[in-house]
Amino acid sequence: MNDIAQMSESIVGQADVLVIGGGLHGTSSAFRLAGRGASVIVLEADYVARHSSGVNAGGARTLGRPLPERDAYRGVSRYHHSLRCHGCDDMRDEMTTTFDEATTAAIAGFAELDFDTAAQAMRAEADYDRERDEWISRYIEEQGGGADDVEYDALHAQAQATPEFAQFLDGVRREILDYFGVTDAQLDWVVTLRSDDSDELWAEVNRRRGALGTGEVRGDL
C-alpha cells in the first residue's frame, strides 16, 4: 500500500484524471474522458484486460431471463454489433514490428474474426499441422529414416513433393474445414501466422483484435 500511495503522489498533477484499474470500466472511462480533451493516466497492476474483463465470455444471455429483460439484452447485442473501431484506419501505421505482405494480410483478416471462429480456425490449423507432420514422418520411416540430418531433411522435402502428399493434404484439408466449420482463407491465415509464430506477431494480432473488440487469443495454444 505504501508503494501504491507513493506512486500515486508522484503522478498527481501530471494528468487531469487518474483511473485505477485497466479493465472494461477503467479503460472505457479513460477513453471517453480523453475524447473530451482530458489528460488521463490509467494505473493497472498487471496489464490491460488481464483479469475478469479479458477472460469473461462476453455474452448477453437471454436464456432463462425474465421476459421484460430479454429485449434489453437483445438491444445490447445489436448495439455491440453496431460498434466501430476508433482509429482502425491508422492501425497499419501503428505496428511496432514490420511483417511481410502475406503475414500483414493474415493478421488483418484473422483480427476481424469473432472469438469463436478464431478459436476454431486455430484448432483446425493444429489438426492440419499434426496430420501433415504424421504423413511426412511415415514417409521418412518408409524410406529408411535418414542416416543423418542432411538425409532426413532431404527426405522431408522429398515427401512434400510427392503427388501422394498433395492428394492427402487436399483430402484431409476438406475434412478439417468441414469439421471445424471454417473457410480456406481462415485456415490459411492461421497457417501463415504460425509460420512466424513469434511473440511480436501475436502481440500485434491481439493489439488489433483488442481494438476491433473481437477478443484476444493465446498464440501458445
Stockholm file with secondary structure:
# STOCKHOLM 1.0

chainA/1-221         MNDIAQMSESIVGQADVLVIGGGLHGTSSAFRLAGRGASVIVLEADYVARHSSGVNAGGARTLGRPLPERDAYRGVSRYHHSLRCHGCDDMRDEMTTTFDEATTAAIAGFAELDFDTAAQAMRAEADYDRERDEWISRYIEEQGGGADDVEYDALHAQAQATPEFAQFLDGVRREILDYFGVTDAQLDWVVTLRSDDSDELWAEVNRRRGALGTGEVRGDL
#=GR chainA/1-221 SS CHHHHHHHHHHTTSCSEEEECCSHHHHHHHHHHHHTTCCEEEECSSCTTCSHHHHSCCCCCCTTCCHHHHHHHHHHHHHHHHCCCTTGGGTGGGCSSCCCHHHHHHHHHHHTSCHHHHHHHHHHHHHHHHHHHHHHHHHHHHTTCCSSHHHHHHHHHHHHTSHHHHHHHHHHHHHHHHHHTCCHHHHHHHHHHHHHCCHHHHHHHHHHHHHHTSCCCCTTC
#=GC SS_cons         CHHHHHHHHHHTTSCSEEEECCSHHHHHHHHHHHHTTCCEEEECSSCTTCSHHHHSCCCCCCTTCCHHHHHHHHHHHHHHHHCCCTTGGGTGGGCSSCCCHHHHHHHHHHHTSCHHHHHHHHHHHHHHHHHHHHHHHHHHHHTTCCSSHHHHHHHHHHHHTSHHHHHHHHHHHHHHHHHHTCCHHHHHHHHHHHHHCCHHHHHHHHHHHHHHTSCCCCTTC
//
